[in-house]
Amino acid sequence: MRPSRISKATLRRVPALGAAFFLALGLFAPQSHAAPVGPAAPAKAATGATPAAAPKAIPVPKSPDASTGDRPLAAESTGRASTAHPATEAAPAADSKGGKSAKQFSAAPAAVDCNLSGVLGASGGALVQQLTALPDVTCTYPLFNLTGADAGKVFREAQMVTVADALRTASAGYAGNNSASIGQLVMFLRAGYYVQENNAASVGGYGAPLQTSIRGALDAFFAAPHSQDVTEANGATLNEAVTLIDSSHENGRYAGVVKRLLAGYNSTWPASMDLAVQHVEWVIESGFDLEHGDRGFVAALQADPSIATAWAGFVTRNGAMLNGGDVVTRIGMQLGNLVAVDGLRAQGRPLVKDLINRYPLVGATGPLTMNLVWFTEKKDAGNCTVYGTCDLPKRLVPLVLTVDHTCNANLRIRAQDMTAQQLADTCTSLVNEDAAFHKVIKDNGPIPGDLNTSLEVVAFDDYYNYSLYAWLMYNIAVDNGGMYEEGNPAAAGNQARFIAHEADWLRPAFQIWNLNHEYTHYLDGRYNMAGDFEAGMTTPTIWWVEGIAEYISYSYRGERYAAAITEAGKGTYKLSTLFDTTYDNADSTRIYNWGYLAVRYMLQSHPQDVDALLARYRVGDWAGARTLLTSTIGTRYDADFASWLTACAADNCGTLPADQAPLCGAADTRQFDKNCRRDNVAAATGNYSYSFLYLPAGVKQLTVTTTGGSGNADLYYNGGSWATTGSYLAKSANAGNGETLTITNPPSGWVYFSLYAQQGFNGATVTTRYQ
């Protein structure tokens, strides 16, 4: 999903002057502090950054139920209960480029003795004899699985013409049941169209001869008086014949059959007849799929407006059946296609308007009405007055979000269905996360001018309801897992909002999907990222935006991020590559899993660089932040990141350094004080970074620690004189830069310690603390 931050706030903060000017002066150090200062690492040339196209909202990791399109789903599509009968599973579904896929059956029921060898080897009249001799329609199911040479042999056009002609002849005496094995002929033809569409190179093309024969066959079948019997026996063959209309792309020619079935249908029809009407949906849906070929269905509706009238009447006459996943809902939803086609819009508008205003927007009829509204909004845009729907977004909020709960002055929850305990737990989770965020980020308060003092959390009951309503209520895409919309944080009255849904697949446990991830976006936007979302997208910032949201979400909840740890073991990306991540050039794995890994590594290993980066983000210095990432840092940490990934994949990802001490204030960068730190300490291989501090009398314990950076530095301490590898009282010589020395009862006065470059190092942080 894609949440949103919109307009650009005025930048009011300026970067503070760094200490670089004072580092070269050597002021205020005692005479004995004349040891050399290691040279600074050479600067790399700055590289330009191409601004990435910014979405209107911050994407959210998808939920398992998320649709791949922007249209709301029917209830049945989400696994909800429907009125479909078991017969729905009786045969493979029609497969077309409109989206139906065939179920794969390898055998008939065990009670039926099927032998397809005769069918596979026959042609002409013998093929028809073999098919009609099969003891049951289900014996044809394995034909849908044929590929290669077998597919070409069985389903070449001549074979299909033979069987279609046989169906035409047999249909003249159709008795309303399968006594003449007409069902086997229909299923062979269905299988042929399916296999040919998926194996055209093996089967060859289908042309005019088959079209003529299949039209003759279907004409004869639907003209047979008993094809109109409302019986279980007729429905068993009729439902497959209706599907064959779609398979053969003859949707327009048989629009009259669609009209007849819809006009006659009611809730008393037996299961197989009900299934025939369900398959009408496929004929309609594919008939409107002009992108994959015109099947003449639109022209048929234009020629005979009574088809659409009968279609709408089918819905109103059977309105009592509407439950969200029933056949009336599903076929009724397709009526929206009428307003999507220029030549049908005039006849479609009054029918669609009537249904939208006839049935409630929520409850059992919600899926029908909201899908029809979707067509009017997306396919007949700008004409809400025609349908009386202009105020629907405002009307829907109290109808759908019946729970309105205030956590505190800064946090409000609007929900479809949450208990008092769930509301309390959610409030507690977010309030406590706020503290955890600030502990990691160590900000100095909101960005000046940011007025997003409160957040509204919207929680739909599940993804299905989210997809049904959120697109219209909040004008967002719903093919995702939620949406954070920041709006314009500089505008008075702007409301930041996280639009979410419960993770119903985790029930009975309660969880709002992506809750903590999205709340981090709100905090990050308020305390780290100047301006609106689009402003922050002027250079690639996604590694941070999504990475910090994932990091805070998982670390705050104390949850192991298994997917990211698995990715660490693959070593797919360099750190410097991740700095270039955008929503356009990356998939969800890179955006979320690798964003998390990059942010976690930087927070743990290079917190001083994170501080410097955020200082630029907070004032909207996007170019300066980009230069820091691509030039100052560049590829310096790639090798260390790769080593860290290896350790992380073995579940040794490390932890954040202890709460950082403030930066040391002395002008001489070698001088330390009580509880302070120096960042970006460096030395070339074989050289030292010398340091000292003054201890008052009575100090019981001195601790010196080094963290972060690249290379390998060893730590030496030597009391009253410079510390070297040949003159020291204590040392810490681990691999890398993670070193700690604790000195008990050190002498008062000036004491000295140093970092020796076993291997050239840079970017290290050195901290002194004493009690």
Sequence and secondary structure as in RCSB ss.txt:
>XXXX:A:sequence
MRPSRISKATLRRVPALGAAFFLALGLFAPQSHAAPVGPAAPAKAATGATPAAAPKAIPVPKSPDASTGDRPLAA
ESTGRASTAHPATEAAPAADSKGGKSAKQFSAAPAAVDCNLSGVLGASGGALVQQLTALPDVTCTYPLFNLTGAD
AGKVFREAQMVTVADALRTASAGYAGNNSASIGQLVMFLRAGYYVQENNAASVGGYGAPLQTSIRGALDAFFAAP
HSQDVTEANGATLNEAVTLIDSSHENGRYAGVVKRLLAGYNSTWPASMDLAVQHVEWVIESGFDLEHGDRGFVAA
LQADPSIATAWAGFVTRNGAMLNGGDVVTRIGMQLGNLVAVDGLRAQGRPLVKDLINRYPLVGATGPLTMNLVWF
TEKKDAGNCTVYGTCDLPKRLVPLVLTVDHTCNANLRIRAQDMTAQQLADTCTSLVNEDAAFHKVIKDNGPIPGD
LNTSLEVVAFDDYYNYSLYAWLMYNIAVDNGGMYEEGNPAAAGNQARFIAHEADWLRPAFQIWNLNHEYTHYLDG
RYNMAGDFEAGMTTPTIWWVEGIAEYISYSYRGERYAAAITEAGKGTYKLSTLFDTTYDNADSTRIYNWGYLAVR
YMLQSHPQDVDALLARYRVGDWAGARTLLTSTIGTRYDADFASWLTACAADNCGTLPADQAPLCGAADTRQFDKN
CRRDNVAAATGNYSYSFLYLPAGVKQLTVTTTGGSGNADLYYNGGSWATTGSYLAKSANAGNGETLTITNPPSGW
VYFSLYAQQGFNGATVTTRYQ
>XXXX:A:secstr
   EE S           SHHHHTT TT  TT                       SSB     TT  SSSS   G
GGGT      GGGGGS     TTS       S  TTS    HHHHH  HHHHHHHHHHSS GGGGGGGGG  HHH
HHHHHSHHHHHHHHHHHHHHHTT  SSSTT HHHHHHHHHHHHHHHHH HHHH    HHHHHHHHHHHHHHHHSG
GGG  SHHHHHHHHHHHHHHHHTT TTTTHHHHHHHHHH  TTS HHHHHHHHHHHHHHHHHT GGG   SHHHH
HHH THHHHHHHHHHHHTGGG SSSSHHHHHHHGGGGGGGSGGGHHHHHHHHHHHHHHS SSGGGHHHHHHHHHH
HHHHSTT HHHHT TTHHHHHHHHH  EEEEEETTEEEEESS  HHHHHHHHHHHHHHHHHHHHHH   SS TT 
    EEEEEESSHHHHHHHHHHHS    SSS EEEEE TTSTT  EEEEEEB GGGTTS  BTTHHHHHHHHHHH
HHT  S HHHHTSS  HHHHHHHHHHHHHHHHT   HHHHHHHHHT   HHHHTT  TTT  HIIIIIIHHHHHH
HHHHH HHHHHHHHHHHTTT HHHHHHIIIIIITTTTHHHHHHHHHHHHTT      SS   B   SSTTEE TT
EEEEEEEE TT EEEEEEEE TT  EEEEEEE SEEEEEEEE TTS  BTTB SEEE  STT EEEEEES  SEE
EEEEEEEEEEEEEEEEEEEE 
